[in-house]
Amino acid sequence: MKKIATAILFLAICLAARAQKFDYNVNFDYILGNYEYDASGERYHDSYTIHAVRLTPEVGLLLPQSKHVFHRLRVGADFVHNMGEGAPLKSLPVELILYYSLEARFPGGGSLFAAVGNYPRRYLENDSYRTVFFDDDILYQDSNLEGLMVKYSRGNRIEAELALDWSGKLGDAENPLRRERFQILTRGSWRFASDFYLSWTGSFYHYACSPTCPNVVDNHMLYPRLEWKPFTWMDEFSLSVGGIFTYQCDRAVSMKPSLPMGLSLEQVVGKWGLSLRNRLYWGEDLMPFFDSSFNGQPYGRSLYFADTAFHTCISAPSWADWLSLRYEPRITKWLRAGAEFTFQLGDNSRYDGSIFRGWQQSLRLVLDLDPLRPHPAQPSRHKRFGLTL
């Protein structure tokens, strides 16, 4: 941690002394999340509490190519403190932030953003990955991606993003259990007619070898859907229906893939910062290798990051439902606070028959100074090139 602090201080001094544009950002993130699933015997989700605070200061260099195109170099540190541990400062978990980013604006409302390095996960549209691809606590705890990403939008017609997270390097003598792992994430939507959108979210996850586990497991998911977002007096109103398709293969057992899939329905309605969201899943067990292991090393959460309710524990199709009530008032453009309550229901016929599985409550406070910093301006149309640089 001393080396990281020294590098940040050195860069800040150099930039302040020599750079034309000094760049910075500060992100503060507090969460209190309580998970209570005793009602279902914790068969689908564990009961626990996450109570933590994160501070991510960044400094860097801003290089404007023009008033419409910005380049940035950033270095920072991601500090996390879990409440109640009583950990001294020197033992706080800390991760180096180091990345280059490009931000550009195009005529007609288009934009492009790209990042390379170890960059914050918050640059992704994380709400699109919640529940189906990542549980809330994983999104908080794994807050940075290592690799690259690109995000493009063209007005309100098309938007898409693609990101690579290289989350594991092949282990060595000191880390014999560390597997080579990487994940490709993608998300996007196309407004093809009036208030209708074709959208998708996908993940290509390669869970490969370690020195002690010479096997490879594939876990790939695609969630295409049709969305209806009509213009109403509500701040949020949408209906969507789609299918969750997976390709999974434990190559140490058999090269024959497992292809579990299911149907997902989602409804969202919101006004004045208060929103109600419901997601219904009906289908097969999307985590068939959750309880599997190799050489005594279980797959579990190393292979699957979604809400564990998708691990239905039975071979026949079954259902699960998440009903969430969220209150997130708009305070300022750089400060966001909110509370959320999620009730989980589902097929429990294998056990006591009760459909109520449990619920979770969370409080969140996020301070992000990014909106206060300079960003590229939207250009006017250029007759020949389309972009005035």
C-alpha positions in Angstrom: 0.0 0.0 0.0 2.9 2.4 0.6 4.1 1.8 -2.9 0.7 2.7 -4.3 0.5 5.8 -2.2 4.0 6.9 -3.3 3.2 6.3 -7.0 0.0 8.4 -6.7 1.7 11.2 -4.9 4.6 11.3 -7.4 2.2 11.4 -10.3 0.2 14.1 -8.7 3.3 16.3 -8.2 4.5 15.8 -11.7 1.1 16.6 -13.2 0.7 19.7 -11.1 4.1 20.9 -12.1 4.1 20.1 -15.8 0.7 19.2 -17.2 -1.6 21.6 -18.8 -4.7 19.8 -17.6 -4.8 18.1 -14.2 -7.5 15.4 -14.0 -9.0 13.8 -10.9 -12.0 11.8 -9.6 -13.2 10.6 -6.2 -15.7 7.9 -5.7 -17.2 7.1 -2.3 -19.5 4.1 -1.9 -21.2 3.0 1.3 -23.4 -0.1 1.5 -25.4 -1.9 4.2 -27.0 -5.1 2.9 -28.8 -7.7 5.0 -29.7 -11.0 3.5 -32.3 -13.1 5.4 -33.1 -16.5 3.9 -33.8 -18.7 7.0 -37.4 -19.2 5.7 -36.1 -21.6 3.0 -33.4 -23.1 5.1 -30.8 -21.1 3.1 -31.1 -23.7 0.3 -31.1 -21.0 -2.4 -29.2 -18.2 -0.8 -27.1 -17.7 2.3 -28.1 -15.4 5.1 -25.4 -12.8 6.0 -24.8 -9.1 6.2 -22.4 -6.9 4.1 -21.5 -3.6 5.7 -18.7 -1.8 4.0 -17.3 1.5 2.8 -15.1 2.1 -0.3 -13.0 5.1 -1.2 -11.5 5.4 -4.7 -9.4 8.5 -5.3 -7.9 9.0 -8.8 -5.5 11.6 -10.3 -4.2 11.8 -13.8 -3.7 13.7 -17.0 -6.4 15.1 -19.3 -5.4 15.5 -22.9 -8.0 17.2 -25.0 -7.6 16.3 -28.7 -10.4 18.8 -29.3 -13.4 20.1 -27.5 -15.3 16.9 -28.6 -12.6 14.3 -27.9 -10.8 13.8 -24.6 -8.0 11.4 -23.6 -7.2 10.6 -20.0 -4.5 8.8 -18.1 -5.4 7.8 -14.5 -3.8 6.3 -11.5 -5.5 5.7 -8.1 -6.3 3.3 -5.4 -9.4 1.4 -4.3 -9.6 1.2 -0.5 -12.2 -1.0 1.2 -13.1 -1.3 4.9 -15.5 -3.9 6.1 -17.3 -2.6 9.2 -16.7 -4.4 12.5 -13.4 -6.1 11.6 -11.4 -3.5 13.5 -8.7 -3.8 10.8 -5.7 -1.4 11.1 -5.0 0.9 8.2 -2.0 -1.1 7.0 -4.2 -4.2 6.5 -7.0 -2.6 4.6 -7.8 -4.3 1.2 -6.4 -2.0 -1.5 -6.2 -2.4 -5.3 -4.3 -0.3 -7.8 -6.3 1.6 -10.4 -4.4 2.3 -13.6 -6.0 3.0 -17.0 -6.3 5.0 -20.1 -9.7 6.2 -21.4 -11.1 7.9 -24.5 -14.3 9.9 -24.5 -15.8 11.3 -27.7 -19.0 13.0 -28.8 -20.5 12.8 -32.3 -23.2 14.8 -34.1 -26.7 13.7 -33.5 -26.2 12.7 -29.9 -23.7 9.9 -30.5 -20.9 9.1 -28.1 -18.0 6.7 -27.6 -16.2 5.7 -24.4 -13.2 3.2 -24.2 -10.9 2.2 -21.4 -7.8 0.0 -21.1 -6.1 -1.1 -18.0 -7.5 -1.8 -14.5 -10.6 0.4 -14.6 -13.7 0.8 -12.4 -16.7 -1.5 -13.0 -19.0 1.5 -12.6 -18.3 2.5 -16.3 -20.5 -0.5 -17.3 -24.3 -0.3 -17.2 -24.3 -2.5 -14.2 -28.1 -2.6 -13.7 -28.3 -4.6 -16.9 -26.2 -7.4 -15.4 -27.8 -7.5 -11.9 -29.4 -10.7 -10.7 -29.1 -12.7 -14.0 -25.3 -12.3 -14.4 -24.1 -10.9 -11.0 -25.5 -10.9 -7.5 -25.5 -7.5 -5.8 -22.8 -8.3 -3.3 -20.4 -9.5 -6.1 -20.9 -6.3 -8.0 -19.9 -4.4 -4.9 -17.0 -6.5 -3.8 -15.4 -6.9 -7.3 -15.6 -3.3 -8.2 -12.8 -3.2 -10.8 -12.2 -4.9 -14.2 -8.8 -5.8 -15.6 -8.6 -5.5 -19.4 -10.5 -3.2 -21.8 -13.9 -2.0 -22.6 -15.7 0.0 -25.3 -19.1 1.6 -25.2 -21.0 3.3 -28.1 -24.4 5.0 -28.5 -26.1 6.7 -31.3 -28.8 8.9 -29.8 -31.7 6.9 -28.4 -31.6 4.4 -31.2 -28.6 2.2 -30.6 -26.3 1.5 -27.7 -23.8 -1.3 -27.1 -20.9 -2.1 -24.8 -18.2 -4.8 -24.8 -15.8 -5.5 -21.9 -13.0 -7.9 -21.1 -12.1 -8.8 -17.5 -9.0 -10.9 -17.1 -9.7 -12.0 -13.6 -7.1 -14.8 -13.1 -3.6 -15.5 -14.2 -2.3 -19.1 -14.3 -0.9 -19.9 -10.8 2.6 -20.7 -9.9 4.5 -22.5 -7.1 3.3 -19.8 -4.6 -0.3 -19.9 -5.9 -1.0 -23.4 -7.0 -4.8 -23.0 -6.8 -5.0 -19.9 -8.9 -6.8 -20.6 -12.2 -6.5 -18.7 -15.4 -9.8 -17.0 -15.9 -11.3 -14.4 -18.1 -14.8 -13.1 -18.9 -16.2 -11.1 -21.8 -19.3 -9.1 -21.1 -21.6 -7.5 -23.6 -24.8 -5.5 -23.4 -26.9 -3.4 -25.9 -30.2 -2.4 -27.3 -31.7 -1.3 -30.6 -34.8 0.8 -30.9 -36.3 -0.8 -34.0 -39.9 0.6 -33.9 -41.5 3.3 -31.9 -41.3 2.3 -28.2 -40.0 -1.2 -28.8 -36.4 -2.4 -28.3 -34.4 -5.5 -29.0 -31.9 -5.8 -26.2 -29.3 -8.3 -25.1 -26.9 -9.1 -22.2 -24.2 -11.7 -22.5 -21.2 -13.3 -20.8 -18.5 -15.5 -22.1 -16.6 -17.0 -19.1 -13.6 -19.2 -19.4 -12.7 -20.9 -16.1 -9.4 -22.6 -17.0 -6.5 -24.4 -15.4 -4.4 -24.0 -12.3 -1.2 -26.0 -11.6 -3.2 -28.4 -9.4 -6.5 -28.4 -11.4 -5.6 -29.1 -15.1 -9.2 -28.9 -16.3 -11.3 -26.3 -18.1 -15.0 -25.3 -17.4 -17.0 -23.1 -19.8 -19.9 -21.0 -18.7 -21.4 -18.9 -21.4 -24.8 -17.0 -21.2 -26.9 -15.0 -23.5 -30.0 -13.1 -22.5 -31.8 -11.6 -25.5 -35.2 -9.9 -24.9 -37.9 -7.7 -26.3 -38.6 -4.5 -24.3 -41.5 -2.1 -24.4 -40.8 1.4 -23.0 -43.7 3.7 -23.9 -43.6 7.4 -23.2 -45.8 8.0 -20.1 -46.0 10.4 -17.2 -44.0 7.8 -15.2 -40.3 8.3 -14.8 -39.8 4.6 -15.4 -42.1 2.2 -17.2 -41.0 -0.9 -19.1 -42.0 -4.5 -19.8 -39.7 -7.1 -21.2 -39.7 -10.8 -22.1 -36.7 -12.8 -23.1 -34.9 -16.1 -22.9 -31.7 -17.0 -20.9 -29.6 -19.5 -22.9 -26.4 -21.1 -21.6 -23.6 -23.3 -22.9 -21.7 -25.0 -20.1 -19.1 -27.8 -20.2 -16.9 -29.4 -17.6 -14.2 -30.7 -19.9 -12.7 -32.9 -17.2 -16.0 -34.9 -17.0 -17.3 -34.9 -20.6 -17.0 -32.8 -23.7 -20.8 -33.1 -24.1 -22.1 -29.6 -23.2 -25.0 -28.9 -20.8 -27.5 -26.4 -22.3 -29.9 -25.2 -19.5 -32.2 -22.4 -20.4 -35.3 -20.5 -19.2 -37.7 -17.7 -19.7 -37.4 -14.3 -17.9 -40.2 -11.6 -17.6 -39.5 -8.2 -16.1 -41.7 -5.3 -15.2 -40.6 -1.9 -13.9 -42.7 1.1 -12.9 -41.4 4.2 -11.1 -42.1 7.8 -10.2 -40.5 10.5 -8.0 -37.6 8.2 -7.1 -39.8 5.3 -6.0 -39.7 2.3 -8.3 -41.2 -1.2 -8.2 -39.5 -4.0 -10.2 -40.5 -7.6 -10.6 -38.6 -10.4 -12.4 -40.0 -13.8 -12.9 -37.8 -16.7 -14.1 -39.2 -20.1 -15.3 -36.8 -22.7 -16.5 -34.0 -25.2 -15.8 -31.2 -25.1 -13.3 -28.7 -22.5 -14.7 -25.9 -23.7 -12.4 -25.6 -27.4 -13.0 -21.9 -27.5 -11.9 -22.4 -25.4 -8.8 -21.8 -28.3 -6.4 -19.2 -30.0 -8.6 -15.5 -30.0 -7.8 -12.1 -31.0 -9.2 -9.3 -32.4 -7.0 -11.2 -31.3 -4.0 -11.6 -27.7 -5.2 -15.3 -26.8 -5.5 -16.6 -24.6 -8.4 -19.4 -22.8 -6.6 -19.0 -19.0 -6.6 -15.8 -19.2 -8.6 -17.8 -20.4 -11.6 -21.2 -18.7 -11.0 -21.7 -15.1 -10.1 -25.5 -14.7 -10.6 -28.1 -14.8 -7.9 -28.0 -18.4 -6.6 -31.8 -18.7 -6.9 -31.0 -19.8 -10.5 -29.5 -22.9 -8.9 -32.9 -24.5 -8.7 -31.5 -27.8 -7.1 -33.9 -29.9 -9.2 -33.8 -31.4 -12.7 -37.3 -30.3 -13.8 -38.1 -26.7 -14.8 -39.2 -24.6 -11.9 -39.8 -20.9 -11.1 -38.3 -18.1 -9.0 -39.5 -14.5 -8.6 -37.8 -11.3 -7.3 -40.0 -8.4 -6.2 -38.0 -5.2 -5.4 -39.1 -1.9 -4.0 -36.5 0.9 -4.4 -36.4 4.5 -3.2 -33.6 6.6 -4.8 -34.4 10.3 -4.6 -32.3 12.7 -6.8 -30.2 14.7 -4.4 -27.6 16.2 -6.8 -25.9 15.0 -10.0 -22.9 13.8 -8.0 -24.6 12.3 -4.9 -27.0 9.4 -4.8 -28.6 7.7 -1.9 -31.2 4.9 -1.8 -32.9 2.0 0.0 -34.1 -1.2 -1.5 -36.1 -4.2 -0.3 -36.2 -7.4 -2.3 -38.6 -10.3 -1.6 -37.7 -13.7 -3.2 -40.4 -16.3 -4.0 -40.0 -19.6 -5.8 -40.8 -23.2 -6.2 -40.0 -25.0 -3.0 -42.1 -28.2 -3.5 -39.1 -30.3 -2.9 -38.9 -29.2 0.7 -41.7 -27.7 2.8 -43.7 -26.3 0.0 -43.6 -22.6 1.1 -43.0 -20.3 -1.8 -41.5 -17.5 0.3 -37.7 -18.0 0.3 -36.5 -14.9 2.1 -35.7 -11.2 1.6 -33.0 -8.7 1.6 -32.7 -5.0 2.6 -30.0 -2.6 1.6 -29.0 1.0 2.1 -26.6 2.7 -0.4 -24.8 6.1 -0.5 -22.7 6.9 -3.6 -20.7 10.1 -4.1 -19.1 10.4 -7.5 -17.4 13.6 -8.6 -17.2 12.6 -12.3 -20.2 14.9 -13.3 -18.3 17.9 -11.9 -15.3 17.3 -14.2 -14.9 18.5 -17.8 -16.3 16.3 -20.5 -16.4 16.6 -24.3 -19.0 18.9 -25.9 -21.6 17.7 -28.4 -20.4 18.8 -31.8 -22.5 20.4 -34.6 -22.9 18.4 -37.8 -20.1 18.7 -40.4 -21.2 18.6 -44.0 -18.3 16.4 -45.2 -16.8 14.5 -42.2 -19.7 14.4 -39.8 -17.6 15.5 -36.8 -15.8 18.8 -36.2 -12.5 18.1 -34.4 
